Amino acid sequence: MKSSNPVYDLAIIGNYTKDKIVSPTGTRYVDGGGFNYGVHVAVMMGLKVAAITRLAREDHYVVESLLKLGADVYPYYSPKSTHMFLYYPTSDVDNRQLSVTSVADPFKPEHVQQINAKGFLINASTRGEVDLDVIKVLQKKKVLVAADVQGFVRTFVEQGILSFEPWPGIE
């Protein structure tokens, strides 16, 4: 149960991703996303964590899992969860191909407006998941805001293949 207006050590923002990983050792399915991994680490460090995510209702079990872990979860439901396909043609983990078959809806300013935290970590998977309007709301809170840059430089090219492109407006 969440208290009426908690102050978190860290609030992590990002879409939950369903990852299909194919490598020479086989195929596996993972509840992924930097957001998900970050919440696990922060809770294990003893931090009071707010997990702010977008996902499909059918994936609500992820919310339950994070609640059992000890995070407060703020889920915003989308028609689809983000689905990532990671292909590793060799055992070299730095040699991979990423593609996306579906994407959860982007975050809106109202998803972070009422969250009070000492710091916010934007851990998006692709560009467009967290836009400038959300960042401006966080900036007004006058707290530490950090971002995993992959969520701003990963873009879609043909057929859902991900590519790294310069982040417009980074200046």
C-alpha positions as CSV (number, residue, x, y, z in Angstrom):
1,M,0.0,0.0,0.0
2,K,1.4,3.4,-1.0
3,S,1.3,6.2,1.5
4,S,-0.6,9.4,0.5
5,N,2.4,11.4,-0.7
6,P,5.6,9.4,-0.3
7,V,9.1,10.8,-1.2
8,Y,11.1,8.2,-3.0
9,D,14.9,7.9,-3.1
10,L,14.6,7.1,-6.8
11,A,11.8,7.1,-9.4
12,I,12.6,5.1,-12.5
13,I,10.6,5.8,-15.7
14,G,10.5,3.4,-18.7
15,N,8.4,1.0,-20.7
16,Y,8.4,-2.6,-19.7
17,T,9.7,-4.7,-22.6
18,K,9.0,-8.3,-23.5
19,D,12.4,-9.5,-24.9
20,K,12.8,-12.5,-27.2
21,I,16.5,-13.3,-27.2
22,V,17.9,-15.6,-29.9
23,S,21.5,-16.8,-29.6
24,P,23.6,-19.8,-30.5
25,T,22.6,-21.3,-27.2
26,G,18.9,-21.1,-28.0
27,T,15.8,-18.9,-27.7
28,R,14.6,-17.4,-24.4
29,Y,11.9,-14.9,-23.3
30,V,12.8,-12.3,-20.7
31,D,10.9,-9.6,-18.8
32,G,13.2,-6.8,-19.8
33,G,13.8,-3.2,-20.3
34,G,16.4,-1.0,-18.6
35,F,13.5,0.2,-16.4
36,N,12.8,-3.3,-15.1
37,Y,16.5,-4.1,-14.4
38,G,17.0,-0.7,-12.8
39,V,14.1,-1.2,-10.4
40,H,15.5,-4.5,-9.3
41,V,19.0,-3.1,-8.6
42,A,17.7,0.0,-6.8
43,V,15.5,-2.1,-4.5
44,M,18.4,-4.5,-3.8
45,M,20.4,-1.4,-2.8
46,G,17.8,-0.6,-0.1
47,L,16.3,2.4,-1.9
48,K,12.7,3.4,-1.7
49,V,11.7,3.1,-5.4
50,A,8.9,4.3,-7.5
51,A,8.5,2.3,-10.8
52,I,6.7,4.3,-13.5
53,T,5.9,2.2,-16.5
54,R,3.8,1.6,-19.6
55,L,2.6,-1.8,-20.6
56,A,-0.3,-3.9,-21.8
57,R,-2.9,-5.1,-19.2
58,E,-2.0,-8.7,-20.2
59,D,1.4,-8.1,-18.7
60,H,0.1,-6.9,-15.3
61,Y,2.0,-9.8,-13.7
62,V,5.1,-7.6,-14.1
63,V,3.5,-5.0,-11.8
64,E,2.7,-7.7,-9.2
65,S,6.3,-8.9,-9.4
66,L,7.7,-5.4,-8.8
67,L,5.3,-4.8,-5.9
68,K,6.4,-8.1,-4.3
69,L,10.0,-7.0,-4.8
70,G,9.3,-3.9,-2.7
71,A,8.8,-1.1,-5.2
72,D,5.8,1.1,-5.5
73,V,4.5,0.7,-9.0
74,Y,2.7,3.3,-11.1
75,P,1.5,1.4,-14.2
76,Y,-0.1,3.2,-17.1
77,Y,-1.7,0.8,-19.5
78,S,-1.2,0.8,-23.2
79,P,-2.8,-1.3,-25.9
80,K,0.5,-3.0,-26.4
81,S,3.7,-3.6,-24.4
82,T,7.1,-3.0,-26.1
83,H,8.4,-6.2,-27.7
84,M,12.1,-6.3,-28.4
85,F,13.8,-9.0,-30.5
86,L,17.5,-9.4,-29.8
87,Y,19.5,-11.6,-32.1
88,Y,23.1,-12.6,-31.2
89,P,24.6,-14.4,-34.2
90,T,27.7,-15.4,-32.2
91,S,28.6,-15.7,-28.5
92,D,30.0,-12.1,-28.6
93,V,27.4,-10.2,-26.6
94,D,28.5,-6.9,-28.3
95,N,27.5,-8.3,-31.7
96,R,23.7,-8.1,-31.7
97,Q,20.8,-7.0,-33.9
98,L,17.8,-5.3,-32.3
99,S,14.4,-4.9,-33.7
100,V,11.0,-4.0,-32.3
101,T,7.7,-5.5,-33.2
102,S,5.4,-3.3,-31.0
103,V,5.8,-0.3,-28.8
104,A,3.9,0.8,-25.7
105,D,2.4,4.3,-25.7
106,P,4.8,7.2,-24.7
107,F,4.8,8.8,-21.3
108,K,2.9,12.0,-20.7
109,P,3.7,14.8,-18.2
110,E,0.9,13.7,-15.9
111,H,2.5,10.3,-15.4
112,V,5.4,12.0,-13.4
113,Q,3.7,15.2,-12.1
114,Q,2.6,13.8,-8.7
115,I,5.7,11.7,-8.0
116,N,8.1,13.1,-5.4
117,A,11.6,11.7,-5.5
118,K,15.1,12.8,-4.7
119,G,16.1,11.7,-8.2
120,F,14.6,10.4,-11.4
121,L,16.1,8.0,-13.8
122,I,14.7,8.0,-17.4
123,N,15.4,4.5,-18.7
124,A,13.6,4.4,-22.0
125,S,14.3,1.8,-24.7
126,T,13.7,3.9,-27.8
127,R,13.3,7.5,-28.9
128,G,9.8,8.9,-28.4
129,E,9.1,6.9,-25.2
130,V,9.9,10.0,-23.0
131,D,9.6,13.3,-24.8
132,L,10.8,16.8,-23.9
133,D,7.5,17.7,-22.1
134,V,8.1,15.0,-19.5
135,I,11.7,16.1,-19.0
136,K,10.5,19.7,-18.5
137,V,8.2,18.6,-15.7
138,L,11.0,16.7,-14.0
139,Q,13.3,19.7,-14.4
140,K,10.8,21.9,-12.6
141,K,11.0,19.6,-9.6
142,K,14.6,20.8,-9.1
143,V,15.9,17.3,-8.3
144,L,18.6,15.1,-9.9
145,V,17.5,13.8,-13.3
146,A,19.5,11.2,-15.1
147,A,18.9,9.5,-18.4
148,D,20.1,6.4,-20.2
149,V,21.0,7.9,-23.5
150,Q,19.9,4.8,-25.5
151,G,16.3,5.9,-25.1
152,F,17.1,9.1,-27.0
153,V,19.4,7.8,-29.7
154,R,17.7,4.5,-30.6
155,T,15.4,5.0,-33.5
156,F,13.4,2.8,-35.9
157,V,14.5,2.2,-39.4
158,E,12.8,-0.1,-41.9
159,Q,10.8,-3.1,-40.5
160,G,11.3,-2.2,-36.9
161,I,15.1,-2.5,-37.0
162,L,16.7,-0.2,-34.4
163,S,19.5,2.1,-35.3
164,F,21.5,4.7,-33.4
165,E,20.9,8.3,-34.6
166,P,22.0,11.7,-33.2
167,W,19.6,13.0,-30.6
168,P,17.9,16.2,-32.1
169,G,18.0,19.1,-29.8
170,I,20.8,17.7,-27.6
171,E,22.7,21.0,-27.9
